[in-house]
Amino acid sequence: MNRKYFALILATGTLLLTGCGKKDGVRSTIAASKVNTIGVNSYLWRASLDALSALPLVQADSSGGVIVTDWYINPSAPGERVKLTVSILDQDLRADALRVAGSRQVAQNGQWVDAPLRAATVQKMEAIILTKARDLRRSAIAG
């Protein structure tokens, strides 16, 4: 067999085999943080729906990444109601890809009057959603 021909076959085989390295594991781990068959990060979407499951939903747009709840009255505080809007802003699973906004009203003289919503309430809801999303991702990668 000709040495040049043998060297060409050996070099071609080496090049083909270098693509079979361990990069696939890294690529699938990175891609797992960008799962978005619904238009937004699916982990953030599922975690948001789960975190808001006790509240009545007015809108849930998976392609735009917006979830809006209706007014919710906690039975332990009947003179107060809260409404939340969750926006998923990116396809990546990151803290800045999630925004929670809310409104609060209190009952006064038979009317609902706007009242400030504590910033800690919004921050706590964001933390709950992010924790759930990370847990979902961890389960998907491990499973």
Phi and psi in degrees as GROMACS dihedral restraints (atoms count N, CA, C in turn):
[ dihedral_restraints ]
;  ai    aj    ak    al  type     phi  dphi    fc
    3     4     5     6     1   -67.7    20    10
    4     5     6     7     1   134.6    20    10
    6     7     8     9     1   -62.9    20    10
    7     8     9    10     1   -39.8    20    10
    9    10    11    12     1   -64.0    20    10
   10    11    12    13     1   -42.2    20    10
   12    13    14    15     1   -64.3    20    10
   13    14    15    16     1   -43.8    20    10
   15    16    17    18     1   -62.7    20    10
   16    17    18    19     1   -43.0    20    10
   18    19    20    21     1   -64.8    20    10
   19    20    21    22     1   -38.7    20    10
   21    22    23    24     1   -64.5    20    10
   22    23    24    25     1   -43.7    20    10
   24    25    26    27     1   -65.1    20    10
   25    26    27    28     1   -41.9    20    10
   27    28    29    30     1   -64.0    20    10
   28    29    30    31     1   -43.5    20    10
   30    31    32    33     1   -65.7    20    10
   31    32    33    34     1   -41.6    20    10
   33    34    35    36     1   -63.9    20    10
   34    35    36    37     1   -44.0    20    10
   36    37    38    39     1   -62.5    20    10
   37    38    39    40     1   -39.7    20    10
   39    40    41    42     1   -64.2    20    10
   40    41    42    43     1   -43.9    20    10
   42    43    44    45     1   -62.8    20    10
   43    44    45    46     1   -40.4    20    10
   45    46    47    48     1   -66.7    20    10
   46    47    48    49     1   -37.7    20    10
   48    49    50    51     1   -73.9    20    10
   49    50    51    52     1   -25.5    20    10
   51    52    53    54     1   -66.1    20    10
   52    53    54    55     1   -23.5    20    10
   54    55    56    57     1   -76.2    20    10
   55    56    57    58     1    -7.6    20    10
   57    58    59    60     1   -99.1    20    10
   58    59    60    61     1    18.3    20    10
   60    61    62    63     1   -73.2    20    10
   61    62    63    64     1  -158.7    20    10
   63    64    65    66     1   -87.6    20    10
   64    65    66    67     1    10.9    20    10
   66    67    68    69     1   -65.7    20    10
   67    68    69    70     1   -28.2    20    10
   69    70    71    72     1   -59.9    20    10
   70    71    72    73     1   -41.0    20    10
   72    73    74    75     1   -62.8    20    10
   73    74    75    76     1   -40.8    20    10
   75    76    77    78     1   -67.8    20    10
   76    77    78    79     1   -44.4    20    10
   78    79    80    81     1   -62.1    20    10
   79    80    81    82     1   -42.0    20    10
   81    82    83    84     1   -68.8    20    10
   82    83    84    85     1   -32.1    20    10
   84    85    86    87     1   -68.6    20    10
   85    86    87    88     1   -42.2    20    10
   87    88    89    90     1   -67.6    20    10
   88    89    90    91     1   -44.0    20    10
   90    91    92    93     1   -63.2    20    10
   91    92    93    94     1   -30.0    20    10
   93    94    95    96     1   -63.3    20    10
   94    95    96    97     1   -24.3    20    10
   96    97    98    99     1   -80.8    20    10
   97    98    99   100     1    -6.6    20    10
   99   100   101   102     1  -118.3    20    10
  100   101   102   103     1    27.2    20    10
  102   103   104   105     1   -66.5    20    10
  103   104   105   106     1   121.1    20    10
  105   106   107   108     1  -150.1    20    10
  106   107   108   109     1    46.5    20    10
  108   109   110   111     1   -67.6    20    10
  109   110   111   112     1    -9.2    20    10
  111   112   113   114     1  -107.4    20    10
  112   113   114   115     1     5.5    20    10
  114   115   116   117     1   106.5    20    10
  115   116   117   118     1   -24.9    20    10
  117   118   119   120     1  -134.1    20    10
  118   119   120   121     1   177.0    20    10
  120   121   122   123     1   -62.1    20    10
  121   122   123   124     1   120.7    20    10
  123   124   125   126     1   -69.1    20    10
  124   125   126   127     1   -29.4    20    10
  126   127   128   129     1   -67.5    20    10
  127   128   129   130     1   -44.6    20    10
  129   130   131   132     1   -64.4    20    10
  130   131   132   133     1   -39.5    20    10
  132   133   134   135     1   -63.2    20    10
  133   134   135   136     1   -51.3    20    10
  135   136   137   138     1   -63.9    20    10
  136   137   138   139     1   -40.5    20    10
  138   139   140   141     1   -65.1    20    10
  139   140   141   142     1   -38.2    20    10
  141   142   143   144     1   -64.9    20    10
  142   143   144   145     1   -46.2    20    10
  144   145   146   147     1   -61.4    20    10
  145   146   147   148     1   -40.1    20    10
  147   148   149   150     1   -65.5    20    10
  148   149   150   151     1   -45.2    20    10
  150   151   152   153     1   -66.1    20    10
  151   152   153   154     1   -29.3    20    10
  153   154   155   156     1   -98.0    20    10
  154   155   156   157     1    10.0    20    10
  156   157   158   159     1   -61.9    20    10
  157   158   159   160     1   -23.9    20    10
  159   160   161   162     1   -81.5    20    10
  160   161   162   163     1   -13.4    20    10
  162   163   164   165     1  -100.4    20    10
  163   164   165   166     1   146.3    20    10
  165   166   167   168     1   -71.9    20    10
  166   167   168   169     1   134.8    20    10
  168   169   170   171     1   -95.3    20    10
  169   170   171   172     1   139.0    20    10
  171   172   173   174     1   -99.6    20    10
  172   173   174   175     1   -38.5    20    10
  174   175   176   177     1  -146.0    20    10
  175   176   177   178     1   140.3    20    10
  177   178   179   180     1  -143.6    20    10
  178   179   180   181     1    97.1    20    10
  180   181   182   183     1  -107.5    20    10
  181   182   183   184     1   100.1    20    10
  183   184   185   186     1   -71.6    20    10
  184   185   186   187     1   -27.6    20    10
  186   187   188   189     1   -75.8    20    10
  187   188   189   190     1   -33.8    20    10
  189   190   191   192     1   -92.2    20    10
  190   191   192   193     1   -14.6    20    10
  192   193   194   195     1    74.4    20    10
  193   194   195   196     1    36.1    20    10
  195   196   197   198     1  -122.8    20    10
  196   197   198   199     1   132.5    20    10
  198   199   200   201     1  -126.0    20    10
  199   200   201   202     1   126.2    20    10
  201   202   203   204     1  -121.9    20    10
  202   203   204   205     1   129.0    20    10
  204   205   206   207     1   -94.8    20    10
  205   206   207   208     1   160.8    20    10
  207   208   209   210     1   -85.3    20    10
  208   209   210   211     1   175.1    20    10
  210   211   212   213     1   -62.1    20    10
  211   212   213   214     1   135.2    20    10
  213   214   215   216     1  -121.5    20    10
  214   215   216   217     1   128.8    20    10
  216   217   218   219     1  -108.8    20    10
  217   218   219   220     1   118.0    20    10
  219   220   221   222     1   -72.6    20    10
  220   221   222   223     1   126.5    20    10
  222   223   224   225     1   -56.3    20    10
  223   224   225   226     1   -27.3    20    10
  225   226   227   228     1   -81.9    20    10
  226   227   228   229     1    -9.6    20    10
  228   229   230   231     1  -139.3    20    10
  229   230   231   232     1    72.7    20    10
  231   232   233   234     1   -67.5    20    10
  232   233   234   235     1   -12.3    20    10
  234   235   236   237     1   -93.7    20    10
  235   236   237   238     1    17.2    20    10
  237   238   239   240     1  -143.6    20    10
  238   239   240   241     1   142.2    20    10
  240   241   242   243     1  -139.4    20    10
  241   242   243   244     1   153.8    20    10
  243   244   245   246     1  -133.5    20    10
  244   245   246   247     1   145.1    20    10
  246   247   248   249     1  -131.9    20    10
  247   248   249   250     1   133.5    20    10
  249   250   251   252     1  -122.3    20    10
  250   251   252   253     1   149.7    20    10
  252   253   254   255     1  -128.5    20    10
  253   254   255   256     1   125.1    20    10
  255   256   257   258     1  -110.2    20    10
  256   257   258   259     1   128.9    20    10
  258   259   260   261     1  -121.0    20    10
  259   260   261   262     1   129.2    20    10
  261   262   263   264     1  -102.3    20    10
  262   263   264   265     1   117.7    20    10
  264   265   266   267     1  -100.2    20    10
  265   266   267   268     1    -7.3    20    10
  267   268   269   270     1  -149.5    20    10
  268   269   270   271     1   166.8    20    10
  270   271   272   273     1   -88.9    20    10
  271   272   273   274     1   -10.0    20    10
  273   274   275   276     1   -88.7    20    10
  274   275   276   277     1   153.3    20    10
  276   277   278   279     1   -88.4    20    10
  277   278   279   280     1    89.8    20    10
  279   280   281   282     1  -139.3    20    10
  280   281   282   283     1   156.3    20    10
  282   283   284   285     1   -62.3    20    10
  283   284   285   286     1   -36.8    20    10
  285   286   287   288     1   -81.1    20    10
  286   287   288   289     1     3.4    20    10
  288   289   290   291     1   -90.7    20    10
  289   290   291   292     1     2.5    20    10
  291   292   293   294     1  -127.8    20    10
  292   293   294   295     1   134.7    20    10
  294   295   296   297     1  -136.2    20    10
  295   296   297   298     1   129.1    20    10
  297   298   299   300     1  -115.3    20    10
  298   299   300   301     1   131.2    20    10
  300   301   302   303     1  -128.0    20    10
  301   302   303   304     1   152.4    20    10
  303   304   305   306     1  -149.0    20    10
  304   305   306   307     1   162.8    20    10
  306   307   308   309     1  -130.3    20    10
  307   308   309   310     1   149.1    20    10
  309   310   311   312     1  -134.0    20    10
  310   311   312   313     1   140.3    20    10
  312   313   314   315     1  -132.7    20    10
  313   314   315   316     1   149.2    20    10
  315   316   317   318     1  -122.0    20    10
  316   317   318   319     1   150.5    20    10
  318   319   320   321     1   -83.1    20    10
  319   320   321   322     1   127.0    20    10
  321   322   323   324     1  -139.7    20    10
  322   323   324   325     1   119.3    20    10
  324   325   326   327     1    53.9    20    10
  325   326   327   328     1    42.0    20    10
  327   328   329   330     1    77.3    20    10
  328   329   330   331     1     6.7    20    10
  330   331   332   333     1  -122.2    20    10
  331   332   333   334     1   151.8    20    10
  333   334   335   336     1   -89.9    20    10
  334   335   336   337     1   126.1    20    10
  336   337   338   339     1  -119.8    20    10
  337   338   339   340     1   135.2    20    10
  339   340   341   342     1   -60.3    20    10
  340   341   342   343     1   139.7    20    10
  342   343   344   345     1  -139.3    20    10
  343   344   345   346     1   155.3    20    10
  345   346   347   348     1   -68.1    20    10
  346   347   348   349     1   142.2    20    10
  348   349   350   351     1   -96.6    20    10
  349   350   351   352     1   130.2    20    10
  351   352   353   354     1   -62.3    20    10
  352   353   354   355     1   134.1    20    10
  354   355   356   357     1   -58.9    20    10
  355   356   357   358     1   -32.2    20    10
  357   358   359   360     1   -62.7    20    10
  358   359   360   361     1   -29.1    20    10
  360   361   362   363     1   -64.7    20    10
  361   362   363   364     1   -46.3    20    10
  363   364   365   366     1   -65.9    20    10
  364   365   366   367     1   -44.8    20    10
  366   367   368   369     1   -63.1    20    10
  367   368   369   370     1   -39.1    20    10
  369   370   371   372     1   -65.5    20    10
  370   371   372   373     1   -41.9    20    10
  372   373   374   375     1   -64.5    20    10
  373   374   375   376     1   -41.2    20    10
  375   376   377   378     1   -60.8    20    10
  376   377   378   379     1   -43.1    20    10
  378   379   380   381     1   -63.9    20    10
  379   380   381   382     1   -40.1    20    10
  381   382   383   384     1   -62.6    20    10
  382   383   384   385     1   -47.0    20    10
  384   385   386   387     1   -64.2    20    10
  385   386   387   388     1   -45.7    20    10
  387   388   389   390     1   -63.1    20    10
  388   389   390   391     1   -40.5    20    10
  390   391   392   393     1   -63.6    20    10
  391   392   393   394     1   -44.8    20    10
  393   394   395   396     1   -62.7    20    10
  394   395   396   397     1   -42.1    20    10
  396   397   398   399     1   -63.6    20    10
  397   398   399   400     1   -43.3    20    10
  399   400   401   402     1   -65.0    20    10
  400   401   402   403     1   -38.2    20    10
  402   403   404   405     1   -64.5    20    10
  403   404   405   406     1   -41.0    20    10
  405   406   407   408     1   -62.3    20    10
  406   407   408   409     1   -43.5    20    10
  408   409   410   411     1   -64.7    20    10
  409   410   411   412     1   -44.4    20    10
  411   412   413   414     1   -59.9    20    10
  412   413   414   415     1   -42.2    20    10
  414   415   416   417     1   -64.6    20    10
  415   416   417   418     1   -39.3    20    10
  417   418   419   420     1   -66.9    20    10
  418   419   420   421     1   -38.8    20    10
  420   421   422   423     1   -72.5    20    10
  421   422   423   424     1   -40.2    20    10
  423   424   425   426     1   -72.6    20    10
  424   425   426   427     1   -30.1    20    10
